[in-house]
Amino acid sequence: MAARVIVFKSMSVILLIFILFTHAIGQESQDENIFHHPEAVVTEIYKLVSFEAGTTADWERVKSLFVDEAVIVLRTSVDSMKIMDTQGFVDLFVRDIERYELEKTGFKEKILSLKPTVFGDFAHVFVVYEASIPDNPMPPQRGVDSFQLMKKDGQWRIVSIVNEVPMQGNPIPESFYLKE
């Protein structure tokens, strides 16, 4: 009887290890699959910078979506744009999270329209998005992001992002929205 218990416990441990291993491989495979499609990389960045109250973004994962030399250009005020690298992009996000206490409310960026164009190892993904703070009376802020990506070693990575937001007299053109 004791031998059966030992065999059963050993098989349970082996089964548990197998389940954990296959889950880990499946998760890793799923994570790596995003790098096989430029639109998946872009969609992932919006998922990653969106977070629930009490949490924050996985900034190391965000940085993994970019090439080391990436350039990001963001609209920072009505008359100013800021040019930065990936770390500067993350630092700006973190400062805003702290400044506006977004860890208490969460933050969401939702893709409204995504238009990919791919040619060889080059891709352009054009996104109209909406940024919002959950349960905030302010309406969501729309914007446009233009992503350039390159395929290196079989994986797509972001090379650059240029951002613009609509302003009085300069709305987002209707042609920027994907027509179904």
Backbone as CSV, one residue per row, in Angstrom:
resi,resn,N_x,N_y,N_z,CA_x,CA_y,CA_z,C_x,C_y,C_z
1,MET,0.823,-1.187,0.000,0.000,0.000,0.000,0.871,1.257,0.000
2,ALA,1.947,1.283,0.797,2.838,2.450,0.865,3.488,2.709,-0.484
3,ALA,3.806,1.648,-1.220,4.432,1.812,-2.534,3.469,2.495,-3.499
4,ARG,2.156,2.144,-3.403,1.161,2.789,-4.269,1.055,4.283,-3.967
5,VAL,1.120,4.648,-2.699,1.022,6.054,-2.296,2.217,6.829,-2.840
6,ILE,3.418,6.239,-2.737,4.628,6.895,-3.239,4.533,7.065,-4.754
7,VAL,4.094,6.013,-5.463,3.954,6.095,-6.918,2.919,7.162,-7.278
8,PHE,1.780,7.183,-6.576,0.740,8.163,-6.840,1.261,9.585,-6.600
9,LYS,1.977,9.791,-5.472,2.531,11.112,-5.174,3.569,11.503,-6.231
10,SER,4.399,10.557,-6.653,5.400,10.841,-7.680,4.733,11.219,-8.993
11,MET,3.691,10.492,-9.357,2.977,10.813,-10.600,2.287,12.175,-10.479
12,SER,1.773,12.510,-9.316,1.129,13.813,-9.113,2.138,14.935,-9.280
13,VAL,3.322,14.738,-8.731,4.371,15.747,-8.855,4.781,15.887,-10.323
14,ILE,4.956,14.769,-11.012,5.332,14.795,-12.425,4.245,15.497,-13.244
15,LEU,2.984,15.173,-12.950,1.878,15.806,-13.667,1.852,17.314,-13.399
16,LEU,2.062,17.720,-12.164,2.087,19.139,-11.816,3.225,19.854,-12.545
17,ILE,4.405,19.248,-12.559,5.547,19.831,-13.269,5.233,19.944,-14.760
18,PHE,4.630,18.897,-15.328,4.276,18.921,-16.748,3.292,20.058,-17.047
19,ILE,2.265,20.219,-16.217,1.262,21.276,-16.416,1.921,22.647,-16.324
20,LEU,2.752,22.849,-15.311,3.428,24.142,-15.152,4.368,24.422,-16.324
21,PHE,5.095,23.397,-16.763,6.038,23.556,-17.867,5.305,23.889,-19.165
22,THR,4.229,23.154,-19.474,3.504,23.416,-20.716,2.818,24.778,-20.659
23,HIS,2.349,25.193,-19.487,1.761,26.533,-19.352,2.827,27.595,-19.598
24,ALA,4.004,27.406,-19.029,5.092,28.381,-19.201,5.510,28.460,-20.663
25,ILE,5.617,27.321,-21.330,5.984,27.312,-22.746,4.883,27.969,-23.566
26,GLY,3.639,27.664,-23.261,2.523,28.275,-23.972,2.503,29.779,-23.790
27,GLN,2.759,30.259,-22.576,2.781,31.694,-22.301,3.946,32.352,-23.042
28,GLU,5.121,31.738,-22.970,6.288,32.285,-23.664,6.030,32.325,-25.165
29,SER,5.444,31.241,-25.686,5.141,31.181,-27.112,4.142,32.261,-27.491
30,GLN,3.113,32.464,-26.664,2.120,33.498,-26.924,2.769,34.878,-26.896
31,ASP,3.628,35.135,-25.910,4.322,36.413,-25.804,5.224,36.640,-27.012
32,GLU,5.916,35.622,-27.452,6.824,35.774,-28.579,6.073,35.922,-29.893
33,ASN,4.852,35.395,-29.969,4.072,35.503,-31.198,3.767,36.942,-31.566
34,ILE,3.703,37.845,-30.597,3.401,39.233,-30.938,4.490,39.821,-31.814
35,PHE,5.696,39.342,-31.708,6.808,39.877,-32.482,6.802,39.403,-33.942
36,HIS,5.858,38.529,-34.288,5.759,38.027,-35.657,4.858,38.891,-36.533
37,HIS,4.161,39.867,-35.946,3.236,40.722,-36.690,3.349,42.156,-36.185
38,PRO,3.619,43.115,-37.051,3.779,44.498,-36.586,2.547,45.041,-35.862
39,GLU,1.347,44.713,-36.363,0.152,45.211,-35.679,-0.014,44.601,-34.288
40,ALA,0.498,43.394,-34.082,0.437,42.779,-32.751,1.359,43.511,-31.777
41,VAL,2.533,43.933,-32.251,3.462,44.700,-31.403,2.804,46.015,-30.986
42,VAL,2.184,46.685,-31.953,1.545,47.969,-31.664,0.369,47.780,-30.713
43,THR,-0.450,46.781,-30.958,-1.584,46.505,-30.065,-1.089,46.215,-28.651
44,GLU,0.010,45.509,-28.548,0.574,45.161,-27.235,0.977,46.402,-26.446
45,ILE,1.542,47.407,-27.094,1.975,48.588,-26.349,0.775,49.299,-25.723
46,TYR,-0.354,49.353,-26.428,-1.554,49.974,-25.856,-2.082,49.168,-24.673
47,LYS,-2.020,47.847,-24.784,-2.430,46.993,-23.656,-1.525,47.227,-22.453
48,LEU,-0.227,47.330,-22.711,0.727,47.456,-21.614,0.660,48.799,-20.896
49,VAL,0.402,49.891,-21.601,0.352,51.195,-20.922,-1.004,51.452,-20.284
50,SER,-1.969,50.574,-20.521,-3.271,50.647,-19.856,-3.208,49.777,-18.607
51,PHE,-3.742,50.299,-17.512,-3.683,49.523,-16.270,-4.843,49.890,-15.357
52,GLU,-5.169,48.953,-14.498,-6.243,49.128,-13.522,-5.721,49.884,-12.300
53,ALA,-6.640,50.463,-11.532,-6.276,51.119,-10.275,-5.530,50.129,-9.381
54,GLY,-4.501,50.615,-8.724,-3.718,49.771,-7.822,-2.611,48.993,-8.508
55,THR,-2.502,49.138,-9.821,-1.438,48.454,-10.566,-0.692,49.491,-11.398
56,THR,0.239,49.035,-12.175,0.929,49.915,-13.119,1.401,49.085,-14.306
57,ALA,1.977,49.741,-15.256,2.446,49.063,-16.462,3.713,48.258,-16.184
58,ASP,3.947,47.247,-17.000,5.182,46.471,-16.968,6.163,47.186,-17.901
59,TRP,6.939,48.111,-17.338,7.787,48.984,-18.147,8.913,48.230,-18.847
60,GLU,9.413,47.170,-18.254,10.444,46.376,-18.931,9.864,45.703,-20.175
61,ARG,8.650,45.247,-20.069,7.977,44.638,-21.229,7.739,45.700,-22.306
62,VAL,7.312,46.903,-21.885,7.123,47.998,-22.838,8.427,48.237,-23.597
63,LYS,9.536,48.365,-22.869,10.826,48.649,-23.508,11.249,47.533,-24.454
64,SER,10.820,46.303,-24.184,11.211,45.177,-25.046,10.579,45.254,-26.430
65,LEU,9.583,46.106,-26.617,8.915,46.238,-27.906,9.683,47.133,-28.875
66,PHE,10.703,47.834,-28.384,11.457,48.811,-29.167,12.856,48.303,-29.509
67,VAL,13.421,48.804,-30.608,14.845,48.626,-30.855,15.574,49.569,-29.898
68,ASP,16.839,49.293,-29.626,17.599,50.114,-28.670,17.689,51.575,-29.087
69,GLU,17.726,51.832,-30.371,17.927,53.191,-30.879,16.627,53.924,-31.183
70,ALA,15.487,53.436,-30.717,14.181,54.007,-31.064,14.070,55.487,-30.691
71,VAL,13.266,56.190,-31.471,13.000,57.611,-31.254,11.491,57.794,-31.125
72,ILE,11.076,58.503,-30.079,9.663,58.772,-29.845,9.468,60.282,-29.814
73,VAL,8.468,60.768,-30.551,8.153,62.193,-30.602,6.704,62.348,-30.151
74,LEU,6.507,63.028,-29.013,5.166,63.183,-28.454,4.775,64.646,-28.362
75,ARG,3.506,64.908,-28.620,2.942,66.235,-28.398,2.852,66.412,-26.883
76,THR,3.496,67.439,-26.345,3.497,67.682,-24.901,2.725,68.935,-24.498
77,SER,2.442,69.813,-25.466,1.605,70.984,-25.213,1.127,71.509,-26.562
78,VAL,0.307,72.551,-26.537,-0.255,73.102,-27.768,0.833,73.474,-28.771
79,ASP,1.947,73.998,-28.283,2.992,74.468,-29.202,4.322,73.747,-29.035
80,SER,4.293,72.536,-28.464,5.560,71.852,-28.213,5.452,70.342,-28.423
81,MET,6.518,69.783,-28.992,6.663,68.332,-29.102,8.002,67.975,-28.480
82,LYS,8.068,66.806,-27.882,9.301,66.383,-27.223,9.839,65.140,-27.924
83,ILE,11.148,65.151,-28.208,11.832,64.010,-28.817,12.568,63.266,-27.714
84,MET,12.388,61.949,-27.668,12.999,61.168,-26.589,13.336,59.760,-27.057
85,ASP,14.098,59.073,-26.237,14.375,57.657,-26.478,13.361,56.834,-25.678
86,THR,13.502,55.530,-25.720,12.557,54.643,-25.048,12.513,54.897,-23.548
87,GLN,13.681,55.071,-22.913,13.704,55.325,-21.472,13.020,56.655,-21.152
88,GLY,13.225,57.665,-21.985,12.558,58.946,-21.787,11.050,58.820,-21.905
89,PHE,10.587,57.983,-22.834,9.161,57.699,-23.009,8.590,57.085,-21.729
90,VAL,9.276,56.078,-21.202,8.838,55.438,-19.964,8.870,56.441,-18.811
91,ASP,9.956,57.212,-18.695,10.073,58.200,-17.612,8.943,59.219,-17.659
92,LEU,8.577,59.674,-18.861,7.486,60.636,-19.001,6.170,60.033,-18.520
93,PHE,5.908,58.793,-18.899,4.708,58.088,-18.446,4.698,57.972,-16.928
94,VAL,5.810,57.550,-16.349,5.896,57.357,-14.895,5.673,58.686,-14.171
95,ARG,6.272,59.764,-14.675,6.060,61.096,-14.064,4.586,61.490,-14.095
96,ASP,3.925,61.243,-15.227,2.507,61.579,-15.322,1.661,60.710,-14.398
97,ILE,2.014,59.447,-14.264,1.295,58.560,-13.344,1.391,59.118,-11.923
98,GLU,2.593,59.542,-11.537,2.780,60.115,-10.202,2.080,61.467,-10.086
99,ARG,2.267,62.345,-11.063,1.704,63.704,-11.025,0.180,63.681,-10.905
100,TYR,-0.463,62.825,-11.668,-1.924,62.780,-11.699,-2.493,61.656,-10.825
101,GLU,-1.635,61.018,-10.046,-2.025,59.940,-9.115,-2.847,58.859,-9.822
102,LEU,-2.382,58.482,-10.990,-3.108,57.496,-11.788,-3.066,56.094,-11.183
103,GLU,-2.129,55.857,-10.266,-2.113,54.546,-9.611,-3.402,54.334,-8.813
104,LYS,-4.090,55.419,-8.453,-5.358,55.320,-7.713,-6.555,55.081,-8.628
105,THR,-6.431,55.523,-9.871,-7.583,55.470,-10.780,-7.416,54.488,-11.931
106,GLY,-6.164,54.270,-12.313,-5.890,53.493,-13.511,-5.817,54.411,-14.710
107,PHE,-5.498,53.837,-15.846,-5.348,54.593,-17.089,-5.652,53.653,-18.248
108,LYS,-6.263,54.192,-19.294,-6.612,53.333,-20.422,-6.347,54.051,-21.740
109,GLU,-5.674,53.356,-22.658,-5.542,53.799,-24.044,-6.180,52.726,-24.903
110,LYS,-7.159,53.146,-25.680,-7.952,52.233,-26.507,-7.733,52.576,-27.981
111,ILE,-7.463,51.570,-28.790,-7.298,51.759,-30.230,-8.683,51.897,-30.861
112,LEU,-8.868,52.995,-31.597,-10.124,53.210,-32.328,-9.988,52.778,-33.787
113,SER,-8.792,52.933,-34.332,-8.533,52.561,-35.716,-7.058,52.218,-35.854
114,LEU,-6.762,51.139,-36.557,-5.384,50.698,-36.757,-5.224,50.314,-38.222
115,LYS,-4.280,50.961,-38.892,-4.039,50.695,-40.316,-2.580,50.306,-40.529
116,PRO,-2.296,49.005,-40.718,-0.917,48.584,-40.981,-0.603,48.562,-42.481
117,THR,0.622,48.900,-42.798,1.152,48.763,-44.145,2.517,48.100,-44.000
118,VAL,2.714,46.996,-44.703,3.962,46.249,-44.584,4.589,46.095,-45.968
119,PHE,5.892,46.309,-46.023,6.655,46.090,-47.242,7.994,45.499,-46.821
120,GLY,8.209,44.227,-47.127,9.452,43.556,-46.739,9.638,43.596,-45.230
121,ASP,10.779,44.124,-44.789,11.100,44.184,-43.360,10.770,45.539,-42.742
122,PHE,9.897,46.295,-43.422,9.503,47.619,-42.976,7.987,47.634,-42.790
123,ALA,7.515,48.295,-41.730,6.071,48.433,-41.527,5.759,49.807,-40.966
124,HIS,4.616,50.304,-41.365,4.057,51.527,-40.805,2.684,51.147,-40.257
125,VAL,2.429,51.517,-39.011,1.121,51.257,-38.416,0.588,52.593,-37.923
126,PHE,-0.549,52.960,-38.458,-1.177,54.235,-38.166,-2.333,53.966,-37.208
127,VAL,-2.352,54.660,-36.059,-3.342,54.390,-35.020,-4.053,55.675,-34.604
128,VAL,-5.377,55.599,-34.544,-6.172,56.616,-33.875,-6.572,55.976,-32.550
129,TYR,-6.290,56.661,-31.450,-6.538,56.097,-30.130,-7.342,57.074,-29.272
130,GLU,-7.761,56.552,-28.134,-8.482,57.346,-27.152,-7.884,57.039,-25.786
131,ALA,-7.421,58.063,-25.088,-6.840,57.897,-23.757,-7.833,58.420,-22.721
132,SER,-7.973,57.691,-21.633,-8.921,58.110,-20.607,-8.478,57.653,-19.224
133,ILE,-9.025,58.342,-18.239,-8.844,57.970,-16.838,-10.198,57.448,-16.369
134,PRO,-10.269,56.164,-15.984,-11.560,55.599,-15.572,-12.238,56.439,-14.477
135,ASP,-13.545,56.546,-14.590,-14.385,57.262,-13.626,-14.042,58.740,-13.496
136,ASN,-13.377,59.300,-14.505,-13.048,60.724,-14.508,-14.094,61.434,-15.363
137,PRO,-14.612,62.580,-14.893,-15.640,63.281,-15.674,-15.114,63.890,-16.984
138,MET,-13.796,64.047,-17.097,-13.237,64.586,-18.340,-13.442,63.585,-19.481
139,PRO,-13.815,64.076,-20.658,-13.981,63.143,-21.781,-12.630,62.568,-22.198
140,PRO,-12.642,61.394,-22.825,-11.384,60.811,-23.316,-10.694,61.745,-24.302
141,GLN,-9.372,61.685,-24.330,-8.562,62.484,-25.264,-8.176,61.598,-26.437
142,ARG,-8.519,62.032,-27.622,-8.124,61.276,-28.816,-6.774,61.757,-29.310
143,GLY,-6.119,60.898,-30.052,-4.840,61.248,-30.635,-4.509,60.313,-31.779
144,VAL,-3.398,60.616,-32.443,-2.935,59.821,-33.574,-1.473,59.453,-33.306
145,ASP,-1.149,58.189,-33.469,0.219,57.702,-33.362,0.615,57.075,-34.697
146,SER,1.814,57.410,-35.145,2.373,56.832,-36.355,3.584,56.006,-35.932
147,PHE,3.494,54.688,-36.099,4.561,53.765,-35.717,5.344,53.325,-36.947
148,GLN,6.658,53.307,-36.831,7.526,52.695,-37.825,8.145,51.477,-37.147
149,LEU,8.115,50.345,-37.808,8.683,49.123,-37.263,9.623,48.504,-38.282
150,MET,10.557,47.701,-37.775,11.438,46.944,-38.652,11.494,45.506,-38.161
151,LYS,11.744,44.617,-39.103,11.878,43.199,-38.778,13.358,42.874,-38.725
152,LYS,13.780,42.411,-37.586,15.179,42.050,-37.397,15.226,40.687,-36.715
153,ASP,16.012,39.794,-37.275,16.117,38.432,-36.738,14.743,37.780,-36.590
154,GLY,13.844,38.065,-37.547,12.528,37.437,-37.568,11.509,38.047,-36.625
155,GLN,11.861,39.151,-35.952,10.939,39.764,-35.001,10.744,41.248,-35.307
156,TRP,9.506,41.693,-35.193,9.170,43.095,-35.414,9.397,43.888,-34.135
157,ARG,10.016,45.055,-34.282,10.250,45.961,-33.152,9.945,47.390,-33.607
158,ILE,9.550,48.220,-32.663,9.250,49.619,-32.938,10.553,50.395,-33.090
159,VAL,10.664,51.139,-34.196,11.824,51.986,-34.462,11.515,53.429,-34.066
160,SER,10.254,53.846,-34.326,9.874,55.211,-33.967,8.371,55.330,-33.790
161,ILE,7.998,56.343,-33.013,6.595,56.739,-32.860,6.573,58.257,-32.972
162,VAL,5.628,58.772,-33.749,5.353,60.207,-33.772,3.884,60.349,-33.403
163,ASN,3.617,61.266,-32.480,2.277,61.445,-31.917,1.763,62.854,-32.192
164,GLU,0.473,62.950,-32.425,-0.190,64.250,-32.570,-1.581,64.144,-31.961
165,VAL,-2.066,65.240,-31.428,-3.410,65.277,-30.850,-4.215,66.372,-31.552
166,PRO,-5.532,66.185,-31.639,-6.348,67.211,-32.281,-6.414,68.460,-31.414
167,MET,-6.492,69.598,-32.092,-6.619,70.870,-31.399,-7.659,71.696,-32.129
168,GLN,-8.058,72.781,-31.518,-9.026,73.651,-32.159,-8.494,74.043,-33.542
169,GLY,-9.329,73.853,-34.541,-8.930,74.165,-35.901,-8.119,73.072,-36.570
170,ASN,-7.787,71.999,-35.845,-7.001,70.897,-36.398,-7.537,69.560,-35.868
171,PRO,-8.774,69.192,-36.262,-9.345,67.927,-35.790,-8.706,66.740,-36.516
172,ILE,-8.916,65.565,-35.986,-8.449,64.347,-36.662,-9.320,64.161,-37.912
173,PRO,-8.706,64.065,-39.082,-9.487,63.874,-40.312,-10.264,62.552,-40.281
174,GLU,-11.469,62.570,-40.816,-12.292,61.359,-40.864,-11.586,60.233,-41.622
175,SER,-10.768,60.596,-42.615,-10.069,59.584,-43.417,-9.066,58.777,-42.591
176,PHE,-8.721,59.254,-41.398,-7.788,58.524,-40.537,-8.455,57.322,-39.871
177,TYR,-9.772,57.313,-39.837,-10.499,56.206,-39.207,-10.716,55.105,-40.208
178,LEU,-10.475,53.883,-39.785,-10.651,52.711,-40.629,-12.121,52.575,-40.998
179,LYS,-12.415,52.424,-42.246,-13.789,52.236,-42.715,-14.059,50.749,-42.834
180,GLU,-15.200,50.337,-42.325,-15.550,48.914,-42.406,-16.620,48.679,-43.437
